[in-house]
Amino acid sequence: LFNHESPRRGETFVTRKITRALGRMKHGLQEKLYLGNLDSKRDWGFAGDYVEAMWLMLQAKEPDDFVIATGETHSVQEFLELAADHAGIELQGRVELDPRYLRPAEVDLLLGDATKAREKLGWKPKVTFPELVEKMVDADMELAAREKRAQG
């Protein structure tokens, strides 16, 4: 399974760190977002689509190994910009690079080929990258709104 994301993703993972911070910024609960390598590229898919792929694997007559991925790659910068656009947040002066978040053995590009899953299982991802980003931003906007209300 390549990177599979959803609003339930842990807040220490970069995608969720971004959407959580944007939600908090929108509601005045956070000023800045600190990130590492913005050029890193990943094959991000929606966790719900990947659950469907696992279910299809379990239905197969014979066990087999499959790569579950979207076959698309997007940079952290791309994710950040798309999320900020959807949230209606201007990033200028609000994002800082922090060397603490740079990985010494960073893999620059992760890209999967799910051809076998498509051909043998009939599986393909349904949620597009922009839709995934929007789902995550929307969920964290709501979470931040609840957090703001709880503060009074």
N, C-alpha and C positions, 0 to 999 in steps of 0.2 A: 504494500500500500504506500503510495506516495503521499505527500502532505495532504491531510484531509482536515478541513476547517469547518467551523460552525460557531454560532454564538456561545456554545458551551465550551469552547477551547479554553485552556488555561491562560490566565492573564500574563504569564511569563513568555508565551510564544509571541513572536513579533506581530503577527496579524491581529491578534486579540489585544496586544499592548497598544497598537495603533488605534483600533476602533474604540477601545475603552477610554483612551486619552482624549480622543476627539469628542466623545459623548460628554466627558467631564469638562472639556474646554467650552463646549457649546452651552453648558449650564453654569459656567463660572466657577467650577470646582477645581480647575487645574489651568495653569498658565502655559507650561512647556511640555514637550515630549522629547525624551532623550533616546536616541537610537544609535546603532552601530553601522554596519555596512549597508548602505542603501542600494548598492549595485548588485548585490546577491540576487540570483534568479532561482525561482522555485516553480515546481509544477503543483499548483494549489487546486484542489478540488473540494466539492461540498461533501461533508461526512455522510449525509443522508444518501447520496448517490453511491458512495463506497459501501454502505451497509447493504444496499440493493445488490451490488456486485458480489458481496460475500454470500448473500442468500442464494443467488444464482449458482455460485460455486457448490453450495450444499445440495442443490437440486440435480447437479450433473451425475450421470451414470457412473463415471469413473473419476476418482480424485486426480487433480492435476495442479500444477503451479501456474499462477497468473500474476501479471503485473497490472495493478489498478492505478490508473493515472489519467490525466486529461489529455496529455500529449501537447500541452501548451506551457510556455514558460513566461513568467512575469517577474519583474524586479520588485524589491521592497519599495523602491521609489514609486513605481507604477501603482502598487497597492495603496501607498500613502496618498498619492495625488488623487486617485479615484475616490478613495474614502473621504478625503477632505472636501472634494467637489460635491459629493453626495450629502455631506453634512453641512455644506455651506460655510466652511471655515477657511479663512485665509491663513496660509501656513507661514508667511513671511515673518521671521523673527520668533516663531513658536516651536521650531524643531531644531535641536542641537545634536551634533554628533558627539558621542561619549565613548572614549577609547575603552572603557570598561565593558562595553557591549561588542567589541570586536573579537572575533574568534581566531585564535592562532592557526587553526587548521581548517579555516573556512573553505567550503566547497562553493565555487563561484556559480555553478550551474547544475541544477537537478532537473532532469526531464525524463519522463517515463513513456514507454510505448505499450499501450494497452491493446494492440492489434489482436493478439490471441484471445483476449477476453471478449472483444467485439465479435470476432469470427466464431468462436466456440460457444459463447454464452449469450450472444446477442446484446451484450452490455455496452452502453456508452453513457457518459455523463450527461445529465439533463440540465443542471444549473451552470450557467455561463460564469466566467470570471467576474464580470461586472455585477451580475445578480448575486453572487456569493458575497462580494464586498458590500453591496447594499443590505443584504440580510444581516450581516454582522454589524454594520453601522447602525441600522435601525434598532436592533436589539440593545446595543450599548447606549443609544440615545435614550431609550426607555428606561434602562437601568440607571443612568445618570439622573434622569428626571425624578425617579423614585428616591434616589439618594438625596437630591436637592430638597424634595418635599419633606423627607425625614429630618433634615437639618432645621427645618422650620422656616 
